[in-house]
Amino acid sequence: MALNAHHVFTGSADAEHYLAALTLESHREATLRETRDICREAIRVGLRSWSTVIRKSLLFESVFANIEPKALRPKFKMQGSFAYRTLNDPAHSPPQEIDLDDGVFVPVSFLNDNGQSHPALISAGYFAAIEAVLLPVCKKNGWTLVTNKSSCVRVELDHDAHIDFALYAIPDEEFSDLVEAEVLAKAMSAQDRQILTESVELAEDLYRGIREDQIMLAHRDEGWKPSDPRKLEDWFRTALREHGEQLRRVCRYLKGWRDYHWESCRLSSITLMACVIATYDDAPIPPAENRDDLGSGLIGAQARK
């Protein structure tokens, strides 16, 4: 009879298996989320009163020279392994670190320049404003603010965990229209509309409603870049719907294998996820959901070809 090694990979919550060894302890995850929320609140309050942390000429394009821009009301959306639920506890810490990715979305006026639309915010000023409001929080809590990452602002909690804030801009008019549509569709009261508008988290329906070409990512060296984080999310969600939760677990197994064998490796988590999805897509017979050993074996068989 063929060996069934499924329970070596996963099983009940109180059993010893590979997935349990990869899973971050609940109190450490809670600490990360609490830190994220502290940073979110600092950004939310700081950007609302942006004039106290940065000059208008550094944050806004010159078109606002004689106009006082509106208060900035950032929204947030979790990204990366926390959002995909593929986070693992690092095998070697340090140098490996737990990475929490959070997106900061600022609804702001967009300008038209020779047919090209771009935010009225100056990307470098956006970074400077976020760093200015996070620096006192980091000093107070003993965290380190890292300002040399090309497409994010990083908060180092300690030697094994950090939070990366990617900075986005979305058109304020389009966002307001989406809020109004949401209110009408759900027959919300004025109070509900206020809650929706003021909420810290970017509501899923609003997030999904933003046009693909109207999400811009701030980059330290390249200014504004069109970048839609939903594409990656949708790709992974589609694969999960087609292949089931085993696919998510196999992605975590491979990430754990990589981290155990190499303290530093250029093989990205996205690359590993793509390998798993491609293998499942090509498999003539999908493995049973209760046979993670066969699901993991698919990857090994593909690698030997």
C-alpha positions as CSV (number, residue, x, y, z in Angstrom):
1,M,0.0,0.0,0.0
2,A,1.3,3.5,-0.9
3,L,2.6,5.6,1.9
4,N,0.2,8.5,3.0
5,A,2.3,11.3,4.4
6,H,-0.4,14.0,4.5
7,H,-0.2,14.4,8.3
8,V,3.5,15.2,8.1
9,F,2.5,18.3,6.2
10,T,-0.7,19.4,7.9
11,G,-3.3,18.2,10.3
12,S,-5.2,19.3,13.4
13,A,-4.3,22.5,15.1
14,D,-2.8,20.9,18.2
15,A,-0.7,18.3,16.2
16,E,3.0,18.6,15.2
17,H,3.3,19.0,11.4
18,Y,5.2,21.1,8.9
19,L,2.5,23.7,8.5
20,A,2.3,24.2,12.3
21,A,6.1,24.8,12.3
22,L,5.7,27.4,9.6
23,T,2.9,29.3,11.3
24,L,3.6,32.5,13.1
25,E,2.6,32.5,16.8
26,S,-0.7,34.4,17.3
27,H,0.8,36.9,19.8
28,R,3.5,37.9,17.3
29,E,1.0,38.4,14.6
30,A,-1.2,40.4,16.9
31,T,1.8,42.6,17.7
32,L,2.5,43.2,14.0
33,R,-1.1,44.2,13.4
34,E,-1.2,46.5,16.5
35,T,2.0,48.2,15.2
36,R,0.5,48.6,11.8
37,D,-2.6,50.2,13.3
38,I,-0.5,52.6,15.3
39,C,1.4,53.6,12.1
40,R,-1.9,53.9,10.2
41,E,-3.3,56.3,12.8
42,A,-0.2,58.4,12.7
43,I,-0.4,58.6,8.9
44,R,-4.1,59.3,8.9
45,V,-3.8,62.2,11.5
46,G,-0.6,63.5,10.0
47,L,-1.8,63.7,6.4
48,R,-5.0,65.4,7.4
49,S,-2.9,68.2,8.9
50,W,-0.1,67.9,6.2
51,S,0.8,71.7,6.5
52,T,2.3,71.0,9.9
53,V,4.8,68.5,8.6
54,I,5.7,69.7,5.1
55,R,5.5,72.8,2.9
56,K,2.8,73.0,0.3
57,S,5.4,73.6,-2.5
58,L,7.1,70.3,-1.6
59,L,3.9,68.3,-1.5
60,F,1.7,69.7,-4.2
61,E,2.3,70.6,-7.9
62,S,2.6,74.4,-8.7
63,V,-1.0,74.5,-9.9
64,F,-2.0,74.8,-6.2
65,A,0.3,77.8,-5.6
66,N,-2.6,80.1,-4.9
67,I,-5.1,77.5,-3.8
68,E,-5.3,75.7,-0.4
69,P,-5.6,71.9,-1.2
70,K,-8.1,69.8,0.6
71,A,-7.1,67.8,3.7
72,L,-5.7,64.4,2.7
73,R,-7.8,61.5,3.9
74,P,-5.7,58.3,3.4
75,K,-7.2,54.8,3.2
76,F,-5.3,51.6,3.8
77,K,-5.4,48.1,2.2
78,M,-3.4,45.1,3.4
79,Q,-1.1,43.5,0.7
80,G,1.4,40.7,0.3
81,S,1.6,37.5,2.3
82,F,-0.7,38.7,5.1
83,A,-3.4,39.4,2.6
84,Y,-2.8,36.1,0.7
85,R,-2.5,34.2,4.0
86,T,0.9,32.7,2.9
87,L,2.9,34.3,5.7
88,N,5.5,32.0,7.3
89,D,7.6,32.3,10.4
90,P,11.2,32.7,9.2
91,A,13.6,29.8,9.4
92,H,16.7,31.9,10.1
93,S,16.0,35.1,12.1
94,P,18.0,37.2,11.6
95,P,18.7,37.8,8.8
96,Q,15.2,36.7,7.5
97,E,12.3,38.9,8.7
98,I,8.6,38.8,8.9
99,D,7.2,41.2,6.3
100,L,3.9,43.0,6.6
101,D,2.9,45.0,3.5
102,D,0.3,47.8,3.7
103,G,-0.9,50.0,1.0
104,V,-1.6,53.7,1.7
105,F,-4.1,55.2,-0.8
106,V,-4.6,58.9,-0.9
107,P,-7.6,60.3,-2.8
108,V,-6.2,63.4,-4.4
109,S,-6.8,65.6,-7.5
110,F,-5.3,64.3,-10.7
111,L,-3.8,66.7,-13.3
112,N,-3.8,66.3,-17.1
113,D,-0.5,66.9,-18.8
114,N,-0.5,66.4,-22.6
115,G,-3.1,63.7,-22.4
116,Q,-1.4,61.9,-19.5
117,S,-3.1,61.9,-16.1
118,H,-1.0,62.1,-12.9
119,P,-1.6,63.0,-9.2
120,A,-1.3,66.6,-8.0
121,L,0.9,65.3,-5.3
122,I,4.7,65.4,-5.8
123,S,5.9,61.8,-5.3
124,A,9.0,62.8,-3.4
125,G,6.9,65.1,-1.1
126,Y,4.5,62.2,-0.5
127,F,7.5,60.1,0.8
128,A,8.7,63.0,2.9
129,A,5.3,63.6,4.5
130,I,4.8,60.0,5.4
131,E,8.3,59.8,6.9
132,A,7.8,63.0,8.8
133,V,4.7,61.7,10.6
134,L,6.1,58.2,11.2
135,L,9.5,59.4,12.6
136,P,8.2,60.5,16.0
137,V,6.1,57.3,16.4
138,C,9.2,55.2,15.6
139,K,11.3,57.1,18.1
140,K,8.7,56.8,20.8
141,N,8.4,53.0,20.3
142,G,12.0,52.1,19.6
143,W,11.4,51.3,16.0
144,T,13.6,52.2,13.1
145,L,12.4,54.3,10.1
146,V,14.1,53.1,6.8
147,T,14.0,55.6,4.0
148,N,16.1,54.1,1.3
149,K,13.6,51.6,-0.2
150,S,12.6,52.7,-3.7
151,S,8.9,52.0,-3.6
152,C,7.9,52.0,0.1
153,V,8.6,53.5,3.6
154,R,9.7,50.8,6.0
155,V,9.3,50.6,9.7
156,E,11.7,48.1,11.4
157,L,10.2,46.8,14.6
158,D,13.1,44.7,15.7
159,H,15.6,42.2,14.2
160,D,13.0,39.9,12.7
161,A,10.0,42.0,11.6
162,H,9.2,45.1,9.5
163,I,6.2,46.8,7.9
164,D,6.4,48.2,4.4
165,F,4.1,51.0,3.4
166,A,3.6,51.4,-0.3
167,L,2.3,54.8,-1.3
168,Y,-0.5,55.1,-3.8
169,A,-2.7,57.9,-5.2
170,I,-6.2,57.6,-6.6
171,P,-8.5,60.3,-8.1
172,D,-10.5,62.0,-5.4
173,E,-13.4,62.7,-7.7
174,E,-13.6,59.1,-8.8
175,F,-13.4,57.9,-5.2
176,S,-16.2,60.3,-4.2
177,D,-18.4,59.0,-7.0
178,L,-17.8,55.4,-5.9
179,V,-18.7,56.3,-2.3
180,E,-22.0,57.9,-3.6
181,A,-22.7,54.9,-5.7
182,E,-22.1,52.6,-2.8
183,V,-24.5,54.7,-0.6
184,L,-27.2,54.6,-3.3
185,A,-26.8,50.9,-3.9
186,K,-27.2,50.0,-0.3
187,A,-29.6,52.8,0.7
188,M,-27.3,54.1,3.4
189,S,-28.1,56.9,5.7
190,A,-26.1,60.1,5.9
191,Q,-24.4,58.7,9.0
192,D,-23.5,55.5,7.1
193,R,-22.0,57.6,4.3
194,Q,-19.9,59.5,6.8
195,I,-18.6,56.2,8.3
196,L,-17.8,54.9,4.9
197,T,-16.0,58.1,3.9
198,E,-14.1,58.3,7.2
199,S,-13.2,54.6,7.6
200,V,-9.5,53.8,7.8
201,E,-9.7,50.6,5.7
202,L,-10.4,51.0,2.0
203,A,-13.7,49.2,1.6
204,E,-13.5,46.2,-0.8
205,D,-16.3,47.4,-3.1
206,L,-14.6,50.8,-3.4
207,Y,-11.2,49.2,-3.9
208,R,-12.5,47.0,-6.7
209,G,-14.4,49.9,-8.3
210,I,-11.3,52.1,-9.0
211,R,-10.3,52.1,-12.7
212,E,-7.1,50.2,-13.5
213,D,-5.4,53.2,-15.0
214,Q,-6.2,55.4,-12.0
215,I,-4.0,53.8,-9.4
216,M,-0.5,55.3,-9.3
217,L,2.4,54.2,-7.1
218,A,5.0,56.6,-5.8
219,H,8.6,55.7,-6.6
220,R,11.6,57.5,-5.1
221,D,13.6,57.5,-8.3
222,E,10.9,57.3,-11.1
223,G,8.2,59.5,-9.7
224,W,4.7,58.2,-10.4
225,K,4.2,54.7,-11.9
226,P,0.9,53.1,-12.9
227,S,0.6,50.1,-10.6
228,D,-2.5,48.1,-9.8
229,P,-2.0,45.7,-6.9
230,R,-5.3,44.1,-7.5
231,K,-3.9,42.2,-10.5
232,L,-1.7,40.0,-8.4
233,E,-4.4,39.5,-5.8
234,D,-6.9,38.5,-8.5
235,W,-4.5,36.1,-10.1
236,F,-3.9,34.3,-6.8
237,R,-7.6,34.3,-5.8
238,T,-8.5,32.8,-9.2
239,A,-6.0,30.0,-8.7
240,L,-7.4,29.3,-5.2
241,R,-10.9,29.1,-6.5
242,E,-9.8,26.6,-9.2
243,H,-7.5,24.4,-7.2
244,G,-8.6,24.8,-3.6
245,E,-6.8,25.6,-0.3
246,Q,-4.2,23.0,-0.8
247,L,-2.5,25.3,-3.3
248,R,-2.1,27.9,-0.7
249,R,-0.5,25.4,1.7
250,V,1.9,24.1,-1.0
251,C,3.0,27.7,-1.6
252,R,3.8,28.0,2.1
253,Y,5.7,24.6,2.1
254,L,7.9,25.8,-0.8
255,K,8.6,29.2,0.9
256,G,9.6,27.3,4.1
257,W,11.9,25.0,2.1
258,R,13.6,28.0,0.4
259,D,14.0,29.9,3.7
260,Y,15.5,26.8,5.5
261,H,18.1,26.1,2.8
262,W,19.1,29.7,2.0
263,E,19.3,32.5,4.5
264,S,19.2,34.9,1.6
265,C,17.8,34.0,-1.8
266,R,16.8,35.8,-4.9
267,L,14.0,33.3,-5.6
268,S,11.0,35.5,-4.7
269,S,7.8,34.3,-3.1
270,I,5.9,35.4,-6.1
271,T,8.1,33.2,-8.3
272,L,7.4,30.2,-6.1
273,M,3.6,30.9,-6.2
274,A,3.8,31.1,-10.0
275,C,5.6,27.8,-10.1
276,V,2.9,26.1,-7.9
277,I,0.0,27.6,-9.9
278,A,1.6,26.6,-13.2
279,T,2.1,23.0,-12.0
280,Y,-1.4,22.7,-10.7
281,D,-2.7,24.1,-14.0
282,D,-0.8,21.5,-16.0
283,A,-1.6,18.5,-13.7
284,P,-3.8,16.0,-15.6
285,I,-5.3,14.8,-12.3
286,P,-5.4,17.2,-9.4
287,P,-4.3,15.8,-6.0
288,A,-7.0,15.2,-3.4
289,E,-7.4,18.0,-0.9
290,N,-6.6,15.6,1.9
291,R,-3.3,14.6,0.3
292,D,-0.8,17.4,0.7
293,D,2.0,15.0,0.2
294,L,0.8,14.4,-3.3
295,G,0.3,18.1,-3.9
296,S,3.9,18.8,-2.8
297,G,5.0,15.8,-4.9
298,L,3.6,17.5,-8.0
299,I,6.1,20.2,-7.6
300,G,9.0,17.8,-7.2
301,A,7.9,15.8,-10.3
302,Q,7.7,19.0,-12.4
303,A,11.2,20.1,-11.2
304,R,12.7,16.8,-12.3
305,K,11.4,17.1,-15.8
